[in-house]
Amino acid sequence: MIIVDYAHSKDAYENLLKELPSNKNIIIVYGCGGDRDKTKRPQIAKVISKYTNLQIITDDNPRREDPAMIRKTLIEHSFNSIEIPNRRKAIKFGVNYIKKNDGILIIAGKGHESTQTYKDKNYIFNDRVISSNYAKNL
């Protein structure tokens, strides 16, 4: 099962994750947007770590902020995380992981968005389309 969601706050992640079955592998691909409230990142990472078996930390929309620093903050407050900066590769890794290990993959943060923003440039990027392409092989 793959879930694509728009969660981007501690409460949104808590509401999404607490309802998932605790007897399944729960894997999440997520990051935090840049140029936003930096104080919520540690809280988000802690909530996600509470409910998931593996966190794949990647870029969301870093905007003008250093994406490596955003990921570093999340990793410092996570349990059992790996870092894959390229979101497409992170999604591919997550899909392959659940293929081999069974479980539920959550791709969170961007949800319905169709672009990814680095500095002042928007690139075509849609979590649903990308995950669907990789999931065809499940």
C-alpha positions as CSV (number, residue, x, y, z in Angstrom):
1,M,0.0,0.0,0.0
2,I,1.2,3.5,-0.9
3,I,-0.3,6.6,0.6
4,V,0.5,10.1,-0.7
5,D,-0.4,12.8,1.7
6,Y,0.0,16.6,2.2
7,A,0.9,16.4,5.9
8,H,3.2,19.2,6.8
9,S,2.7,19.8,10.6
10,K,3.2,17.8,13.7
11,D,-0.5,17.4,14.2
12,A,-1.1,16.4,10.6
13,Y,1.5,13.7,10.8
14,E,0.2,12.5,14.1
15,N,-3.4,12.2,12.7
16,L,-2.2,10.4,9.6
17,L,0.2,7.9,11.3
18,K,-1.6,7.0,14.6
19,E,-4.4,5.3,12.7
20,L,-2.1,2.9,10.7
21,P,-1.8,-0.7,11.9
22,S,1.1,-1.2,14.4
23,N,1.8,-4.7,13.1
24,K,2.9,-3.5,9.7
25,N,6.2,-2.0,8.5
26,I,5.5,1.7,8.2
27,I,7.9,3.5,5.9
28,I,7.8,7.2,5.2
29,V,9.4,9.4,2.6
30,Y,9.3,13.0,3.8
31,G,11.1,16.3,4.2
32,C,10.2,19.8,5.3
33,G,9.8,22.9,3.2
34,G,12.4,25.7,3.4
35,D,11.7,29.3,4.3
36,R,9.1,28.1,6.9
37,D,9.0,27.7,10.6
38,K,12.2,25.9,11.5
39,T,11.1,25.2,15.1
40,K,8.5,22.6,14.0
41,R,11.0,20.4,12.2
42,P,12.3,18.6,15.4
43,Q,8.7,18.0,16.5
44,I,7.7,16.6,13.2
45,A,10.7,14.2,13.1
46,K,10.0,13.0,16.6
47,V,6.3,12.3,15.8
48,I,7.2,10.5,12.6
49,S,9.8,8.4,14.4
50,K,7.2,7.4,17.0
51,Y,4.9,5.8,14.4
52,T,7.2,4.5,11.6
53,N,9.8,1.8,11.3
54,L,12.0,3.7,8.7
55,Q,12.1,7.3,7.8
56,I,13.5,8.2,4.3
57,I,14.5,11.9,4.7
58,T,14.5,13.8,1.4
59,D,14.0,17.2,0.0
60,D,10.5,18.7,-0.1
61,N,10.5,22.4,-1.3
62,P,13.7,23.8,0.1
63,R,13.1,27.1,-1.6
64,R,16.0,29.4,-0.8
65,E,17.1,27.5,2.3
66,D,20.0,25.0,2.2
67,P,18.3,21.6,1.7
68,A,21.2,19.7,3.4
69,M,20.6,21.7,6.6
70,I,16.9,20.9,6.6
71,R,17.6,17.2,6.2
72,K,20.3,17.4,8.9
73,T,17.8,18.8,11.4
74,L,15.3,16.1,10.7
75,I,18.0,13.3,10.9
76,E,19.2,14.7,14.3
77,H,15.7,14.2,15.7
78,S,14.8,11.0,14.0
79,F,15.1,7.3,14.9
80,N,16.0,4.8,12.2
81,S,16.3,7.3,9.4
82,I,18.2,7.3,6.1
83,E,19.0,10.3,3.9
84,I,18.3,10.3,0.2
85,P,18.3,14.0,-1.0
86,N,16.8,13.3,-4.4
87,R,13.1,12.9,-3.9
88,R,12.6,10.7,-6.9
89,K,15.3,8.3,-5.8
90,A,13.8,8.4,-2.2
91,I,10.4,7.4,-3.6
92,K,12.0,4.6,-5.7
93,F,13.9,3.3,-2.6
94,G,10.7,3.3,-0.6
95,V,8.7,1.5,-3.2
96,N,11.5,-1.1,-3.6
97,Y,11.7,-1.4,0.2
98,I,8.0,-2.3,0.7
99,K,8.2,-4.7,-2.3
100,K,10.9,-6.7,-0.5
101,N,9.7,-6.2,3.1
102,D,6.0,-5.7,2.8
103,G,4.3,-2.9,4.6
104,I,2.9,0.6,4.0
105,L,4.7,3.4,2.3
106,I,3.7,7.0,3.0
107,I,5.0,9.7,0.8
108,A,4.3,12.9,2.7
109,G,4.6,16.6,2.5
110,K,3.8,17.5,-1.1
111,G,0.6,15.6,-1.7
112,H,-1.3,17.2,-4.5
113,E,1.5,19.6,-5.5
114,S,2.9,19.3,-9.1
115,T,6.2,21.1,-8.7
116,Q,9.3,21.2,-6.4
117,T,10.9,24.5,-5.6
118,Y,14.7,25.0,-5.4
119,K,15.8,28.6,-4.9
120,D,13.5,30.5,-7.3
121,K,12.9,27.7,-9.8
122,N,10.0,25.4,-9.9
123,Y,10.5,21.9,-11.4
124,I,7.7,19.6,-12.5
125,F,7.4,17.0,-9.8
126,N,4.3,15.0,-8.6
127,D,4.6,12.4,-5.9
128,R,1.5,10.6,-7.1
129,V,2.7,10.2,-10.7
130,I,6.2,9.2,-9.7
131,S,5.1,6.7,-7.1
132,S,2.5,5.2,-9.5
133,N,5.2,4.7,-12.1
134,Y,7.4,2.8,-9.6
135,A,4.5,0.9,-8.1
136,K,3.5,-0.6,-11.4
137,N,6.2,-3.2,-10.7
138,L,4.9,-4.2,-7.3
